[in-house]
Amino acid sequence: MGPRSCLCRPRHGAITHVDYSGLVRWAARHDVVVSVDRSVGEFLVEGQDLLTLWGTSELGADESQKVYRFVGVGPQRVTRQDVAFGIRQLVDIIDRALSPVVNDPTTALPCLQELHRVLRHLVQQASPSPYIADDQGQVRVVHHPQSVSDLVQLAVREPAHYGQDSLRMVPGLRAMLEDLQQVTANRYRNTIERLLLTLPGADEGPRPEHPGRA
């Protein structure tokens, strides 16, 4: 592959988005491969490495720094490309609603239903590839896409923990996961099955199918 150059961002903040199409065109024009070393949604501290350039092209400092225009960094996360952040927000609402101080499962359940809608779509999709090629089939960008399996776990683990004594939340989680089992691509099936086994009462047999209708 040739020599590499590590580039650090001269500011801090959350990675809000990556212009992958623009980054591929830039890398092809300079005949390099760009590694985006942190995922969208990660917090970047000033001076931390963000990008690695691989190739034989000799790029000046000014041209190397131009690559940063393809990576957005802001004061907080946004949902533009950050699916995990949208799920995180819904999970936070559920966690607060299930806290002993609030004790509001009626607020938590619509958030769980929205998570169900999002996850049902995600588990039917192909795993995002970490490699992006140009029009000639040459890999130009390597990145770290958010894992669908990780997103499913993010949506389930905390609501299962904080809602373990809820007469509505655990059955709701079980009904959601059982539905996801029916539609998921095989690559995510083990994750869903493991999460089902971690739910309170998993070894007690079938539960009511529609606990939220009472």
N, CA and C atoms as a LAMMPS dump frame, in Angstrom:
ITEM: TIMESTEP
0
ITEM: NUMBER OF ATOMS
642
ITEM: BOX BOUNDS ff ff ff
-5.0000000000000000e+02 5.0000000000000000e+02
-5.0000000000000000e+02 5.0000000000000000e+02
-5.0000000000000000e+02 5.0000000000000000e+02
ITEM: ATOMS id mol type element x y z
1 1 1 N 0.828 -1.207 0
2 1 2 C 0 0 0
3 1 3 C 0.855 1.247 0
4 2 1 N 2.047 1.198 0.598
5 2 2 C 2.881 2.384 0.619
6 2 3 C 2.828 3.104 1.947
7 3 1 N 3.49 4.256 2.029
8 3 2 C 3.556 4.99 3.295
9 3 3 C 2.2 5.506 3.724
10 4 1 N 2.105 5.844 4.997
11 4 2 C 0.853 6.369 5.516
12 4 3 C 1.099 7.679 6.25
13 5 1 N 0.024 8.464 6.332
14 5 2 C 0.058 9.717 7.078
15 5 3 C -1.165 9.754 7.975
16 6 1 N -0.967 10.051 9.245
17 6 2 C -2.079 10.163 10.193
18 6 3 C -2.394 11.643 10.38
19 7 1 N -3.674 11.978 10.274
20 7 2 C -4.099 13.363 10.381
21 7 3 C -4.982 13.53 11.597
22 8 1 N -4.738 14.569 12.372
23 8 2 C -5.553 14.835 13.556
24 8 3 C -6.35 16.116 13.342
25 9 1 N -7.539 16.137 13.861
26 9 2 C -8.431 17.28 13.686
27 9 3 C -8.07 18.369 14.693
28 10 1 N -7.933 19.616 14.226
29 10 2 C -7.539 20.691 15.146
30 10 3 C -8.714 21.27 15.923
31 11 1 N -9.73 20.47 16.222
32 11 2 C -10.844 20.918 17.049
33 11 3 C -11.491 19.692 17.671
34 12 1 N -12.328 19.921 18.679
35 12 2 C -12.982 18.797 19.328
36 12 3 C -14.477 18.851 19.07
37 13 1 N -15.133 17.727 19.29
38 13 2 C -16.573 17.66 19.114
39 13 3 C -17 16.276 18.663
40 14 1 N -18.296 16.135 18.434
41 14 2 C -18.847 14.864 17.963
42 14 3 C -18.754 14.788 16.441
43 15 1 N -18.421 13.624 15.926
44 15 2 C -18.419 13.422 14.476
45 15 3 C -19.868 13.303 14.03
46 16 1 N -20.333 14.275 13.26
47 16 2 C -21.75 14.349 12.902
48 16 3 C -22.074 13.649 11.592
49 17 1 N -21.143 13.643 10.656
50 17 2 C -21.401 12.989 9.369
51 17 3 C -20.1 12.874 8.586
52 18 1 N -20.124 12.019 7.575
53 18 2 C -19.009 11.883 6.636
54 18 3 C -19.583 11.965 5.228
55 19 1 N -19.003 12.82 4.382
56 19 2 C -19.383 12.891 2.969
57 19 3 C -18.603 11.813 2.231
58 20 1 N -19.157 10.603 2.2
59 20 2 C -18.433 9.468 1.644
60 20 3 C -18.201 9.62 0.146
61 21 1 N -19.175 10.129 -0.583
62 21 2 C -19.008 10.302 -2.027
63 21 3 C -17.888 11.286 -2.328
64 22 1 N -17.884 12.411 -1.629
65 22 2 C -16.819 13.389 -1.826
66 22 3 C -15.468 12.852 -1.425
67 23 1 N -15.431 12.063 -0.35
68 23 2 C -14.166 11.507 0.116
69 23 3 C -13.617 10.494 -0.884
70 24 1 N -14.5 9.685 -1.469
71 24 2 C -14.057 8.721 -2.487
72 24 3 C -13.475 9.447 -3.692
73 25 1 N -14.157 10.489 -4.16
74 25 2 C -13.649 11.242 -5.327
75 25 3 C -12.306 11.888 -5.021
76 26 1 N -12.159 12.45 -3.832
77 26 2 C -10.893 13.084 -3.445
78 26 3 C -9.781 12.04 -3.401
79 27 1 N -10.064 10.878 -2.81
80 27 2 C -9.045 9.829 -2.698
81 27 3 C -8.65 9.3 -4.071
82 28 1 N -9.624 9.154 -4.977
83 28 2 C -9.313 8.672 -6.321
84 28 3 C -8.461 9.689 -7.073
85 29 1 N -8.777 10.95 -6.903
86 29 2 C -8.027 11.996 -7.602
87 29 3 C -6.565 12.012 -7.168
88 30 1 N -6.311 11.713 -5.897
89 30 2 C -4.939 11.735 -5.374
90 30 3 C -4.328 10.341 -5.292
91 31 1 N -5.078 9.326 -5.75
92 31 2 C -4.597 7.94 -5.764
93 31 3 C -4.144 7.492 -4.379
94 32 1 N -5.013 7.683 -3.399
95 32 2 C -4.732 7.235 -2.037
96 32 3 C -5.952 6.472 -1.52
97 33 1 N -5.779 5.825 -0.401
98 33 2 C -6.882 5.228 0.344
99 33 3 C -6.989 5.988 1.658
100 34 1 N -8.217 6.4 1.99
101 34 2 C -8.451 7.143 3.221
102 34 3 C -9.128 6.229 4.231
103 35 1 N -8.543 6.108 5.395
104 35 2 C -9.159 5.379 6.495
105 35 3 C -9.761 6.387 7.464
106 36 1 N -11.077 6.299 7.653
107 36 2 C -11.756 7.123 8.66
108 36 3 C -11.733 6.308 9.946
109 37 1 N -10.887 6.717 10.88
110 37 2 C -10.537 5.846 11.995
111 37 3 C -11.495 5.906 13.174
112 38 1 N -12.519 6.767 13.076
113 38 2 C -13.522 6.856 14.142
114 38 3 C -14.91 6.883 13.521
115 39 1 N -15.865 6.331 14.239
116 39 2 C -17.22 6.209 13.72
117 39 3 C -17.991 7.51 13.875
118 40 1 N -18.986 7.687 13.003
119 40 2 C -19.937 8.772 13.187
120 40 3 C -20.574 8.624 14.566
121 41 1 N -20.656 9.737 15.295
122 41 2 C -21.202 9.723 16.647
123 41 3 C -20.153 9.727 17.732
124 42 1 N -18.924 9.322 17.412
125 42 2 C -17.865 9.331 18.419
126 42 3 C -17.445 10.753 18.747
127 43 1 N -17.014 10.956 19.997
128 43 2 C -16.489 12.254 20.404
129 43 3 C -15.003 12.308 20.105
130 44 1 N -14.596 13.367 19.446
131 44 2 C -13.207 13.543 19.035
132 44 3 C -12.568 14.64 19.873
133 45 1 N -11.486 14.312 20.546
134 45 2 C -10.734 15.292 21.32
135 45 3 C -9.714 15.967 20.415
136 46 1 N -9.545 17.251 20.589
137 46 2 C -8.571 17.999 19.782
138 46 3 C -7.204 17.32 19.83
139 47 1 N -6.645 17.039 18.655
140 47 2 C -5.343 16.403 18.557
141 47 3 C -5.396 14.907 18.354
142 48 1 N -6.57 14.284 18.518
143 48 2 C -6.674 12.852 18.264
144 48 3 C -6.669 12.575 16.767
145 49 1 N -6.061 11.444 16.394
146 49 2 C -6.075 11.041 14.988
147 49 3 C -7.496 10.749 14.534
148 50 1 N -7.836 11.224 13.355
149 50 2 C -9.151 10.987 12.773
150 50 3 C -9.052 10.234 11.456
151 51 1 N -8.055 10.593 10.639
152 51 2 C -7.913 10.019 9.303
153 51 3 C -6.501 9.475 9.113
154 52 1 N -6.413 8.417 8.314
155 52 2 C -5.118 7.913 7.885
156 52 3 C -5.12 7.834 6.369
157 53 1 N -4.093 8.396 5.73
158 53 2 C -3.949 8.365 4.276
159 53 3 C -2.895 7.33 3.913
160 54 1 N -3.287 6.412 3.03
161 54 2 C -2.377 5.371 2.565
162 54 3 C -2.158 5.553 1.066
163 55 1 N -0.906 5.534 0.632
164 55 2 C -0.624 5.628 -0.787
165 55 3 C 0.735 6.226 -1.052
166 56 1 N 1.026 6.343 -2.33
167 56 2 C 2.343 6.823 -2.731
168 56 3 C 2.351 8.297 -3.092
169 57 1 N 1.165 8.907 -3.155
170 57 2 C 1.114 10.322 -3.541
171 57 3 C 1.744 11.19 -2.461
172 58 1 N 2.499 12.171 -2.913
173 58 2 C 3.077 13.143 -1.993
174 58 3 C 2.131 14.338 -1.919
175 59 1 N 1.417 14.463 -0.82
176 59 2 C 0.459 15.549 -0.651
177 59 3 C 1.042 16.602 0.274
178 60 1 N 0.907 17.845 -0.124
179 60 2 C 1.333 18.927 0.736
180 60 3 C 0.422 19.062 1.935
181 61 1 N 0.881 19.793 2.94
182 61 2 C 0.102 19.94 4.171
183 61 3 C -1.244 20.579 3.893
184 62 1 N -1.273 21.591 3.009
185 62 2 C -2.539 22.269 2.716
186 62 3 C -3.531 21.322 2.062
187 63 1 N -3.056 20.528 1.099
188 63 2 C -3.952 19.609 0.415
189 63 3 C -4.415 18.497 1.357
190 64 1 N -3.542 18.027 2.209
191 64 2 C -3.922 16.994 3.165
192 64 3 C -5.017 17.491 4.101
193 65 1 N -4.917 18.743 4.523
194 65 2 C -5.901 19.278 5.447
195 65 3 C -7.272 19.473 4.795
196 66 1 N -7.293 19.607 3.459
197 66 2 C -8.573 19.792 2.774
198 66 3 C -9.492 18.598 2.943
199 67 1 N -8.923 17.44 3.221
200 67 2 C -9.733 16.239 3.365
201 67 3 C -10.721 16.38 4.53
202 68 1 N -10.416 17.265 5.471
203 68 2 C -11.301 17.413 6.63
204 68 3 C -12.662 17.991 6.269
205 69 1 N -12.765 18.608 5.104
206 69 2 C -14.072 19.181 4.75
207 69 3 C -15.114 18.088 4.504
208 70 1 N -14.663 16.86 4.373
209 70 2 C -15.592 15.758 4.152
210 70 3 C -16.078 15.124 5.456
211 71 1 N -15.56 15.583 6.584
212 71 2 C -15.942 15.026 7.887
213 71 3 C -16.482 16.157 8.757
214 72 1 N -17.754 16.04 9.134
215 72 2 C -18.362 17.068 9.971
216 72 3 C -18.115 16.804 11.446
217 73 1 N -17.738 17.86 12.167
218 73 2 C -17.551 17.788 13.612
219 73 3 C -18.333 18.935 14.234
220 74 1 N -19.175 18.635 15.209
221 74 2 C -20.014 19.654 15.825
222 74 3 C -20.047 19.537 17.332
223 75 1 N -20.738 20.453 17.983
224 75 2 C -20.767 20.449 19.454
225 75 3 C -21.565 19.299 20.049
226 76 1 N -22.445 18.677 19.261
227 76 2 C -23.22 17.552 19.78
228 76 3 C -23.595 16.605 18.644
229 77 1 N -23.985 15.405 19.021
230 77 2 C -24.385 14.411 18.031
231 77 3 C -25.69 14.83 17.349
232 78 1 N -25.842 14.397 16.104
233 78 2 C -27.077 14.619 15.359
234 78 3 C -27.454 13.299 14.685
235 79 1 N -28.71 13.19 14.266
236 79 2 C -29.195 11.914 13.733
237 79 3 C -29.026 11.789 12.23
238 80 1 N -28.344 12.727 11.587
239 80 2 C -28.194 12.715 10.129
240 80 3 C -27.675 11.372 9.618
241 81 1 N -26.587 10.883 10.162
242 81 2 C -26.053 9.557 9.833
243 81 3 C -25.875 8.691 11.077
244 82 1 N -26.219 9.236 12.217
245 82 2 C -25.927 8.6 13.498
246 82 3 C -27.172 7.888 14.021
247 83 1 N -27.431 6.692 13.496
248 83 2 C -28.613 5.926 13.908
249 83 3 C -28.555 5.618 15.401
250 84 1 N -27.365 5.337 15.899
251 84 2 C -27.215 5.003 17.32
252 84 3 C -27.682 6.148 18.207
253 85 1 N -27.512 7.386 17.763
254 85 2 C -27.925 8.521 18.585
255 85 3 C -29.445 8.58 18.69
256 86 1 N -30.14 8.334 17.58
257 86 2 C -31.599 8.307 17.638
258 86 3 C -32.098 7.214 18.573
259 87 1 N -31.476 6.038 18.503
260 87 2 C -31.85 4.948 19.404
261 87 3 C -31.507 5.311 20.842
262 88 1 N -30.343 5.928 21.034
263 88 2 C -29.92 6.341 22.376
264 88 3 C -30.932 7.302 23.002
265 89 1 N -31.461 8.224 22.221
266 89 2 C -32.438 9.182 22.745
267 89 3 C -33.708 8.475 23.207
268 90 1 N -34.191 7.531 22.403
269 90 2 C -35.392 6.789 22.782
270 90 3 C -35.14 5.942 24.032
271 91 1 N -33.978 5.309 24.096
272 91 2 C -33.642 4.501 25.265
273 91 3 C -33.554 5.371 26.509
274 92 1 N -32.996 6.57 26.387
275 92 2 C -32.903 7.468 27.547
276 92 3 C -34.288 7.841 28.071
277 93 1 N -35.228 8.069 27.16
278 93 2 C -36.599 8.386 27.585
279 93 3 C -37.197 7.191 28.339
280 94 1 N -36.973 5.995 27.807
281 94 2 C -37.475 4.799 28.479
282 94 3 C -36.848 4.657 29.863
283 95 1 N -35.525 4.847 29.953
284 95 2 C -34.84 4.72 31.237
285 95 3 C -35.415 5.684 32.267
286 96 1 N -35.619 6.938 31.855
287 96 2 C -36.175 7.925 32.794
288 96 3 C -37.603 7.565 33.19
289 97 1 N -38.394 7.13 32.196
290 97 2 C -39.789 6.809 32.49
291 97 3 C -39.913 5.622 33.445
292 98 1 N -38.949 4.714 33.4
293 98 2 C -39.004 3.529 34.245
294 98 3 C -38.319 3.718 35.599
295 99 1 N -37.733 4.892 35.817
296 99 2 C -37.061 5.125 37.094
297 99 3 C -38.094 5.159 38.22
298 100 1 N -37.704 4.77 39.44
299 100 2 C -38.65 4.779 40.561
300 100 3 C -39.246 6.164 40.822
301 101 1 N -38.505 7.204 40.521
302 101 2 C -39.007 8.559 40.771
303 101 3 C -40.152 8.898 39.824
304 102 1 N -40.027 8.504 38.556
305 102 2 C -41.04 8.845 37.554
306 102 3 C -42.11 7.762 37.461
307 103 1 N -41.696 6.505 37.279
308 103 2 C -42.6 5.35 37.232
309 103 3 C -43.751 5.584 36.249
310 104 1 N -43.388 5.753 34.976
311 104 2 C -44.376 6.097 33.951
312 104 3 C -44.243 5.157 32.752
313 105 1 N -44.666 3.893 32.892
314 105 2 C -44.545 2.957 31.77
315 105 3 C -45.373 3.37 30.566
316 106 1 N -46.396 4.184 30.765
317 106 2 C -47.217 4.635 29.632
318 106 3 C -46.419 5.528 28.696
319 107 1 N -45.408 6.23 29.221
320 107 2 C -44.493 6.994 28.369
321 107 3 C -43.454 6.084 27.738
322 108 1 N -43.013 5.074 28.467
323 108 2 C -41.962 4.189 27.966
324 108 3 C -42.438 3.333 26.799
325 109 1 N -43.672 2.863 26.837
326 109 2 C -44.132 1.917 25.82
327 109 3 C -44.174 2.498 24.405
328 110 1 N -44.651 3.733 24.178
329 110 2 C -44.574 4.276 22.81
330 110 3 C -43.146 4.38 22.287
331 111 1 N -42.184 4.654 23.173
332 111 2 C -40.778 4.686 22.747
333 111 3 C -40.317 3.29 22.347
334 112 1 N -40.743 2.286 23.088
335 112 2 C -40.407 0.914 22.725
336 112 3 C -41.018 0.554 21.37
337 113 1 N -42.233 1.008 21.132
338 113 2 C -42.882 0.744 19.846
339 113 3 C -42.127 1.406 18.694
340 114 1 N -41.608 2.607 18.939
341 114 2 C -40.82 3.274 17.906
342 114 3 C -39.502 2.537 17.677
343 115 1 N -38.872 2.066 18.751
344 115 2 C -37.663 1.253 18.599
345 115 3 C -37.97 -0.001 17.782
346 116 1 N -39.098 -0.605 18.032
347 116 2 C -39.506 -1.793 17.289
348 116 3 C -39.589 -1.481 15.801
349 117 1 N -40.186 -0.354 15.462
350 117 2 C -40.313 0.033 14.053
351 117 3 C -38.94 0.189 13.412
352 118 1 N -38.019 0.865 14.101
353 118 2 C -36.677 1.098 13.56
354 118 3 C -35.906 -0.216 13.428
355 119 1 N -35.932 -1.021 14.477
356 119 2 C -35.169 -2.268 14.461
357 119 3 C -35.707 -3.246 13.426
358 120 1 N -37.001 -3.266 13.236
359 120 2 C -37.587 -4.187 12.248
360 120 3 C -37.045 -3.888 10.848
361 121 1 N -36.826 -2.613 10.574
362 121 2 C -36.229 -2.241 9.29
363 121 3 C -34.755 -2.629 9.254
364 122 1 N -34.021 -2.341 10.332
365 122 2 C -32.576 -2.56 10.332
366 122 3 C -32.217 -4.032 10.195
367 123 1 N -32.937 -4.909 10.881
368 123 2 C -32.517 -6.311 10.892
369 123 3 C -32.804 -7.016 9.57
370 124 1 N -33.486 -6.333 8.66
371 124 2 C -33.721 -6.919 7.342
372 124 3 C -32.723 -6.425 6.298
373 125 1 N -31.788 -5.553 6.731
374 125 2 C -30.831 -4.961 5.807
375 125 3 C -29.501 -5.714 5.827
376 126 1 N -28.749 -5.569 4.754
377 126 2 C -27.399 -6.12 4.702
378 126 3 C -26.493 -5.357 5.665
379 127 1 N -25.489 -6.039 6.168
380 127 2 C -24.518 -5.365 7.033
381 127 3 C -23.771 -4.303 6.234
382 128 1 N -23.622 -3.099 6.777
383 128 2 C -22.872 -2.065 6.056
384 128 3 C -21.432 -2.511 5.823
385 129 1 N -20.926 -2.275 4.629
386 129 2 C -19.543 -2.646 4.326
387 129 3 C -18.583 -1.583 4.841
388 130 1 N -17.457 -1.995 5.405
389 130 2 C -16.451 -1.015 5.816
390 130 3 C -15.607 -0.51 4.651
391 131 1 N -15.834 -1.036 3.444
392 131 2 C -15.022 -0.672 2.282
393 131 3 C -15.896 0.003 1.228
394 132 1 N -15.427 1.15 0.739
395 132 2 C -16.154 1.889 -0.292
396 132 3 C -15.216 2.095 -1.477
397 133 1 N -15.658 1.651 -2.656
398 133 2 C -14.815 1.688 -3.853
399 133 3 C -15.225 2.824 -4.771
400 134 1 N -14.311 3.202 -5.659
401 134 2 C -14.607 4.204 -6.673
402 134 3 C -15.255 3.529 -7.886
403 135 1 N -15.471 4.29 -8.949
404 135 2 C -16.161 3.764 -10.131
405 135 3 C -15.382 2.652 -10.822
406 136 1 N -14.085 2.572 -10.584
407 136 2 C -13.251 1.527 -11.187
408 136 3 C -13.128 0.291 -10.28
409 137 1 N -13.827 0.294 -9.161
410 137 2 C -13.778 -0.843 -8.258
411 137 3 C -12.614 -0.832 -7.291
412 138 1 N -11.845 0.254 -7.267
413 138 2 C -10.718 0.368 -6.352
414 138 3 C -11.212 0.895 -5.007
415 139 1 N -10.883 0.179 -3.938
416 139 2 C -11.261 0.654 -2.603
417 139 3 C -10.551 1.973 -2.32
418 140 1 N -11.337 2.965 -1.947
419 140 2 C -10.768 4.287 -1.677
420 140 3 C -11.002 4.756 -0.246
421 141 1 N -12.047 4.239 0.404
422 141 2 C -12.359 4.664 1.768
423 141 3 C -12.614 3.428 2.622
424 142 1 N -11.998 3.404 3.786
425 142 2 C -12.253 2.374 4.791
426 142 3 C -12.788 3.088 6.023
427 143 1 N -13.901 2.605 6.54
428 143 2 C -14.503 3.285 7.691
429 143 3 C -15.067 2.254 8.657
430 144 1 N -15.72 2.744 9.721
431 144 2 C -16.259 1.885 10.765
432 144 3 C -17.756 2.154 10.896
433 145 1 N -18.569 1.499 10.06
434 145 2 C -20.017 1.732 10.139
435 145 3 C -20.584 1.177 11.442
436 146 1 N -21.676 1.772 11.886
437 146 2 C -22.338 1.281 13.084
438 146 3 C -22.904 -0.115 12.812
439 147 1 N -22.691 -1.015 13.75
440 147 2 C -23.111 -2.403 13.61
441 147 3 C -24.589 -2.546 13.942
442 148 1 N -25.329 -3.242 13.083
443 148 2 C -26.749 -3.479 13.357
444 148 3 C -26.916 -4.289 14.638
445 149 1 N -26.064 -5.274 14.84
446 149 2 C -26.148 -6.065 16.078
447 149 3 C -25.952 -5.179 17.308
448 150 1 N -25.007 -4.253 17.229
449 150 2 C -24.788 -3.33 18.352
450 150 3 C -25.996 -2.433 18.568
451 151 1 N -26.644 -2.009 17.477
452 151 2 C -27.815 -1.152 17.598
453 151 3 C -28.973 -1.889 18.267
454 152 1 N -29.144 -3.157 17.92
455 152 2 C -30.204 -3.953 18.557
456 152 3 C -29.924 -4.084 20.053
457 153 1 N -28.674 -4.355 20.414
458 153 2 C -28.331 -4.479 21.83
459 153 3 C -28.521 -3.159 22.565
460 154 1 N -28.154 -2.057 21.925
461 154 2 C -28.344 -0.748 22.529
462 154 3 C -29.816 -0.503 22.845
463 155 1 N -30.694 -0.95 21.955
464 155 2 C -32.127 -0.705 22.122
465 155 3 C -32.755 -1.57 23.207
466 156 1 N -32.107 -2.681 23.567
467 156 2 C -32.759 -3.656 24.444
468 156 3 C -32.164 -3.708 25.845
469 157 1 N -30.851 -3.623 25.979
470 157 2 C -30.216 -3.955 27.25
471 157 3 C -30.676 -3.062 28.405
472 158 1 N -30.647 -1.748 28.233
473 158 2 C -31.026 -0.876 29.343
474 158 3 C -32.518 -0.935 29.649
475 159 1 N -33.414 -0.888 28.631
476 159 2 C -34.838 -1.057 28.961
477 159 3 C -35.122 -2.375 29.683
478 160 1 N -34.408 -3.442 29.326
479 160 2 C -34.598 -4.724 30.018
480 160 3 C -34.121 -4.629 31.462
481 161 1 N -33.032 -3.901 31.682
482 161 2 C -32.495 -3.761 33.041
483 161 3 C -33.407 -2.905 33.911
484 162 1 N -33.739 -1.707 33.425
485 162 2 C -34.535 -0.786 34.238
486 162 3 C -36.005 -1.179 34.292
487 163 1 N -36.444 -1.988 33.331
488 163 2 C -37.841 -2.402 33.323
489 163 3 C -38.06 -3.815 33.788
490 164 1 N -37.069 -4.406 34.481
491 164 2 C -37.172 -5.819 34.839
492 164 3 C -38.322 -6.116 35.788
493 165 1 N -38.794 -5.109 36.525
494 165 2 C -39.919 -5.321 37.434
495 165 3 C -41.227 -4.779 36.856
496 166 1 N -41.181 -4.305 35.626
497 166 2 C -42.383 -3.74 35.007
498 166 3 C -43.251 -4.848 34.429
499 167 1 N -44.551 -4.791 34.729
500 167 2 C -45.475 -5.785 34.203
501 167 3 C -45.748 -5.595 32.719
502 168 1 N -45.286 -4.48 32.153
503 168 2 C -45.562 -4.186 30.749
504 168 3 C -44.299 -4.142 29.898
505 169 1 N -43.187 -3.692 30.479
506 169 2 C -41.998 -3.49 29.672
507 169 3 C -41.352 -4.81 29.242
508 170 1 N -41.136 -5.734 30.157
509 170 2 C -40.481 -6.99 29.792
510 170 3 C -41.311 -7.777 28.78
511 171 1 N -42.626 -7.941 28.982
512 171 2 C -43.412 -8.599 27.932
513 171 3 C -43.365 -7.847 26.603
514 172 1 N -43.325 -6.52 26.669
515 172 2 C -43.217 -5.741 25.439
516 172 3 C -41.907 -5.981 24.716
517 173 1 N -40.814 -6.049 25.462
518 173 2 C -39.516 -6.356 24.872
519 173 3 C -39.51 -7.759 24.268
520 174 1 N -40.116 -8.698 24.987
521 174 2 C -40.14 -10.066 24.48
522 174 3 C -40.947 -10.135 23.173
523 175 1 N -42.09 -9.483 23.144
524 175 2 C -42.903 -9.503 21.928
525 175 3 C -42.15 -8.871 20.764
526 176 1 N -41.406 -7.787 21.03
527 176 2 C -40.627 -7.136 19.977
528 176 3 C -39.548 -8.073 19.448
529 177 1 N -38.787 -8.685 20.347
530 177 2 C -37.694 -9.554 19.913
531 177 3 C -38.216 -10.793 19.186
532 178 1 N -39.331 -11.322 19.636
533 178 2 C -39.894 -12.479 18.947
534 178 3 C -40.356 -12.112 17.54
535 179 1 N -40.865 -10.894 17.38
536 179 2 C -41.231 -10.448 16.035
537 179 3 C -39.985 -10.258 15.176
538 180 1 N -38.936 -9.677 15.748
539 180 2 C -37.695 -9.496 14.994
540 180 3 C -37.119 -10.837 14.559
541 181 1 N -37.287 -11.865 15.4
542 181 2 C -36.83 -13.2 15.025
543 181 3 C -37.461 -13.678 13.724
544 182 1 N -38.685 -13.272 13.506
545 182 2 C -39.426 -13.762 12.349
546 182 3 C -38.963 -13.124 11.04
547 183 1 N -38.393 -11.923 11.114
548 183 2 C -38.075 -11.183 9.888
549 183 3 C -36.583 -10.945 9.695
550 184 1 N -35.764 -11.252 10.691
551 184 2 C -34.355 -10.862 10.641
552 184 3 C -33.563 -11.633 9.588
553 185 1 N -32.554 -10.967 9.058
554 185 2 C -31.529 -11.669 8.28
555 185 3 C -30.758 -12.588 9.221
556 186 1 N -30.262 -13.688 8.703
557 186 2 C -29.614 -14.691 9.549
558 186 3 C -28.435 -14.139 10.335
559 187 1 N -27.755 -13.145 9.791
560 187 2 C -26.545 -12.634 10.441
561 187 3 C -26.842 -11.983 11.799
562 188 1 N -28.111 -11.586 12.035
563 188 2 C -28.446 -10.94 13.303
564 188 3 C -29.232 -11.86 14.236
565 189 1 N -29.523 -13.068 13.785
566 189 2 C -30.407 -13.944 14.561
567 189 3 C -29.813 -14.314 15.919
568 190 1 N -28.529 -14.604 15.964
569 190 2 C -27.916 -14.987 17.239
570 190 3 C -28.013 -13.87 18.264
571 191 1 N -27.821 -12.636 17.816
572 191 2 C -27.925 -11.497 18.736
573 191 3 C -29.323 -11.414 19.331
574 192 1 N -30.331 -11.54 18.499
575 192 2 C -31.719 -11.453 18.969
576 192 3 C -32.032 -12.596 19.923
577 193 1 N -31.582 -13.796 19.598
578 193 2 C -31.858 -14.943 20.455
579 193 3 C -31.156 -14.811 21.804
580 194 1 N -29.933 -14.301 21.801
581 194 2 C -29.223 -14.097 23.071
582 194 3 C -29.949 -13.068 23.937
583 195 1 N -30.439 -12.007 23.32
584 195 2 C -31.156 -10.985 24.085
585 195 3 C -32.444 -11.544 24.67
586 196 1 N -33.127 -12.377 23.925
587 196 2 C -34.332 -13.013 24.462
588 196 3 C -34.021 -13.825 25.713
589 197 1 N -32.896 -14.519 25.693
590 197 2 C -32.534 -15.348 26.832
591 197 3 C -32.142 -14.533 28.054
592 198 1 N -31.758 -13.271 27.858
593 198 2 C -31.362 -12.436 28.999
594 198 3 C -32.557 -11.752 29.662
595 199 1 N -33.73 -11.798 29.048
596 199 2 C -34.883 -11.137 29.64
597 199 3 C -35.314 -11.845 30.919
598 200 1 N -35.736 -11.086 31.932
599 200 2 C -36.247 -11.722 33.154
600 200 3 C -37.38 -12.684 32.828
601 201 1 N -37.351 -13.861 33.441
602 201 2 C -38.389 -14.841 33.22
603 201 3 C -38.255 -15.605 31.926
604 202 1 N -37.083 -15.548 31.298
605 202 2 C -36.908 -16.226 30.009
606 202 3 C -37.097 -17.727 30.127
607 203 1 N -36.861 -18.286 31.322
608 203 2 C -36.976 -19.73 31.508
609 203 3 C -38.318 -20.143 32.114
610 204 1 N -39.274 -19.208 32.086
611 204 2 C -40.559 -19.511 32.719
612 204 3 C -41.642 -19.864 31.716
613 205 1 N -41.261 -19.978 30.436
614 205 2 C -42.264 -20.363 29.453
615 205 3 C -42.917 -19.175 28.78
616 206 1 N -43.932 -19.4 27.94
617 206 2 C -44.577 -18.345 27.166
618 206 3 C -45.193 -17.274 28.035
619 207 1 N -45.175 -16.049 27.531
620 207 2 C -45.762 -14.908 28.219
621 207 3 C -46.912 -14.364 27.397
622 208 1 N -47.725 -13.463 27.934
623 208 2 C -48.794 -12.859 27.152
624 208 3 C -48.241 -12.153 25.94
625 209 1 N -48.955 -12.255 24.8
626 209 2 C -48.424 -11.725 23.552
627 209 3 C -48.571 -10.217 23.433
628 210 1 N -49.613 -9.639 23.99
629 210 2 C -49.886 -8.221 23.795
630 210 3 C -50.155 -7.535 25.138
631 211 1 N -49.105 -7.377 25.941
632 211 2 C -49.296 -6.822 27.273
633 211 3 C -49.754 -5.381 27.274
634 212 1 N -49.484 -4.642 26.185
635 212 2 C -49.825 -3.226 26.17
636 212 3 C -51.284 -2.94 25.877
637 213 1 N -52.096 -3.973 25.648
638 213 2 C -53.478 -3.723 25.284
639 213 3 C -54.399 -3.584 26.487
640 214 1 N -53.891 -3.927 27.67
641 214 2 C -54.746 -3.861 28.846
642 214 3 C -55.125 -2.435 29.17
